[in-house]
């Protein structure tokens, strides 16, 4: 039994030394931070990036840290594997990767396995690596986003303008309806004469209307041969003229009718 324990320890230390040589600066043995230098199973963190193709260089856009804690009898039992501080890859893919490396460790029980695990992670990151874009492509993407944002703002402004115009129209329509109702209640409408009589009596009607302008009552005023205006109640008067409410019968337009009373002095004989 002691021989088996010593064998496990030797396997663990040999693998840690190998991994440290492979990953160099991205490998951190966490046991070196212990205050008490008491021997315990290896624990380390290694930062992994996508596998590089031959001739491929540059900073890797995505990475993940693999936190490994050996059990005392590793590799007979699997180590504890945790993925931390991932960059450039979404959480769902990280969860998927975590499941895959644990299944991989289960298939390699009885033999050292960390090189296979780290290579699997690098291959996975390479598969889902973001493709770098040029400055021109980045500029075009930014312009498209700005254009989309401007379009959305213009749409919002247009809808607000249409809503304001609709409310103004509804308010004007209600006010006109109230004013027309008030006018209808106060105006006495005379029946129009037959069309045949209008042409014969046009001059007579015009003269008659002028004579009635000074009368303070509701009446129908005909202008030319087609327009028919209903004169309503007096809105106000002063020493020179009076103002009456008027409604054009065909269109319903509201009018203001001004009435002047002219006085003429007759010459003495």
Secondary structure, DSSP 8 states (H G I E B T S, - for coil): -HHHHHHHHHHHHHHHHHHHHHHGGGEEEGGGG-SS------EEEEEEE----TT--S--S-EEEEEEE--TTTTSS--EEEEEEEESS-HHHHHHHHHHHHHHHHHTTTS--HHHHHHHHHHHHHHT------HHHHHHHHHHHHHHHHHHHHHHHHHHHHHHHHHHHHHHHHHHHHHHHHHHHH--------HHHHHHSHHHHHHHHHHHTTS-S-EEEEETTTEEEEEEEEEEE-SSEEEEEEEETTT--EEEEEEE---------
